[in-house]
Amino acid sequence: MGATAYTGATRLAAEASSRVGSGLVTVLSAEQALVYRATLPADIMVREEGLEAINRPSVILAGPGGCDSLSAEMIKASHRALGLVLDADAIRLCGELKHATQVITPHAGEFERYFGKIGDDPAQRVTDVAKQLNMVVVLKGSRTLIAAPDGRLAENRHASPYLAKAGTGDVLAGMIAGLLAQAMPAFDAACAGVWLHGDASLRVGPGLIPQDLLNELRPVLADLLA
């Protein structure tokens, strides 16, 4: 779902989803379609219509750059078999949706805004929320926690401190959505996305900006598949 105001966030997420292997990425935006067509790579489609105009979508990503009321209504009306990745203010929708696969990617501030204090035991708190909501929760931070509804929990510290920068979370959300679109199970997609994101950041090092992560994904993937 294309953001109306912060279009850069949507662009980062869309490019990350494509780079990690999505067969086709489409950005939906009625108001900013011209901006997206002018700035996105040629392989990413831009549509002004609703979700029904997209041919057989498998995953919806919402939140990078914002989630307005129109986007929220389209998500609520979408087919329940679709996967969902909700980031930033789209996380507010998670209690209203019953889609087959759901992943949310809050940082600490967003987590506490929607689910209350993290407390002294973040791992237990994230696990409890994942079970309560029946979705995979990715709590981003210097130690990123990934919790599944069935109680599985992973922790990732394989990442650079330079990821503490606006836009890097949009890249991560796009990567997870792209892995889900390739039929990777939600918990596995979240864990793999977080690790790949972290590995790319370590390769970039100081001076990192979110766009650098997109360029590093190719060598990261190539090394893994070698």
PELIN-V867240 format. One record per residue. PSI is psi in whole degrees, -180 to 180 (* if undefined). NEAR is the number of other ideal C-beta (glycine too) atoms within 8 Angstrom. Layout:
# PELIN-V867240
PSI&NEAR ; PSI&NEAR
This chain:
# PELIN-V867240
124&15 ; 133&13 ; 149&14 ; -41&10 ; -57&6 ; 74&9 ; -25&14 ; -37&8 ; -44&14 ; -41&17 ; -43&11 ; -45&16 ; -43&17 ; -44&13 ; -38&13 ; -42&18 ; -42&15 ; -44&12 ; -33&11 ; -8&14 ; 6&9 ; 138&11 ; -37&5 ; 129&5 ; 132&11 ; 132&10 ; 126&14 ; 122&14 ; 114&16 ; -37&6 ; -30&5 ; 25&10 ; -40&12 ; -40&6 ; -47&9 ; -39&16 ; -32&8 ; -20&5 ; -22&7 ; 154&11 ; 158&6 ; -22&4 ; -12&5 ; 124&13 ; 153&7 ; 128&12 ; 146&11 ; -15&7 ; -178&6 ; -177&6 ; -28&11 ; -17&5 ; -12&6 ; 135&9 ; 111&3 ; 59&4 ; 150&9 ; -27&8 ; 140&12 ; 132&13 ; 127&14 ; 148&15 ; -41&16 ; 117&16 ; -6&15 ; 160&11 ; 101&13 ; 176&7 ; -35&5 ; -45&7 ; -42&12 ; -43&12 ; -38&8 ; -40&12 ; -44&15 ; -32&9 ; -5&6 ; 165&10 ; 134&4 ; -14&7 ; -11&5 ; 149&13 ; 153&15 ; 137&14 ; 121&17 ; 125&13 ; 159&16 ; -133&12 ; -7&7 ; -16&14 ; -24&14 ; -19&7 ; -13&13 ; -31&12 ; -14&5 ; -5&5 ; 148&10 ; 39&3 ; 161&11 ; -44&6 ; 127&10 ; 136&15 ; 133&17 ; 146&14 ; 65&15 ; 150&14 ; 179&9 ; -42&10 ; -42&7 ; -39&10 ; -48&13 ; -30&10 ; -39&6 ; -24&9 ; 1&6 ; -180&3 ; 143&4 ; -40&9 ; -164&6 ; -10&2 ; 78&6 ; -38&9 ; -45&10 ; -39&7 ; -44&10 ; -40&15 ; -43&11 ; -43&8 ; -40&12 ; -42&14 ; -44&9 ; -42&6 ; -11&12 ; 50&7 ; 165&11 ; 131&14 ; 126&14 ; 106&15 ; 105&15 ; 142&10 ; -169&8 ; -31&7 ; 104&7 ; 130&14 ; 134&14 ; 118&16 ; 139&13 ; 157&11 ; -25&9 ; 6&4 ; -9&7 ; 143&7 ; 133&11 ; 150&8 ; 134&9 ; 124&12 ; 8&7 ; 78&7 ; 162&14 ; 144&10 ; -17&6 ; -2&11 ; -12&11 ; 70&6 ; 140&9 ; 135&4 ; -25&11 ; -33&14 ; -31&12 ; -40&16 ; -45&15 ; -46&15 ; -41&16 ; -39&17 ; -45&16 ; -43&16 ; -40&16 ; -37&16 ; -41&14 ; -39&16 ; -18&13 ; 20&9 ; 21&5 ; 135&9 ; 150&5 ; -47&14 ; -42&11 ; -42&9 ; -41&13 ; -46&14 ; -46&11 ; -42&10 ; -43&13 ; -43&15 ; -46&10 ; -43&13 ; -46&15 ; -41&14 ; -42&11 ; -40&13 ; -37&15 ; -34&10 ; -34&9 ; -50&12 ; -153&8 ; 151&4 ; 10&6 ; 136&14 ; 157&7 ; -37&13 ; -29&7 ; -35&10 ; -37&15 ; -42&12 ; -30&7 ; -15&12 ; -35&14 ; -53&8 ; -34&8 ; -49&12 ; -40&11 ; -42&8 ; -39&7 ; -36&6 ; -7&5 ; *&4
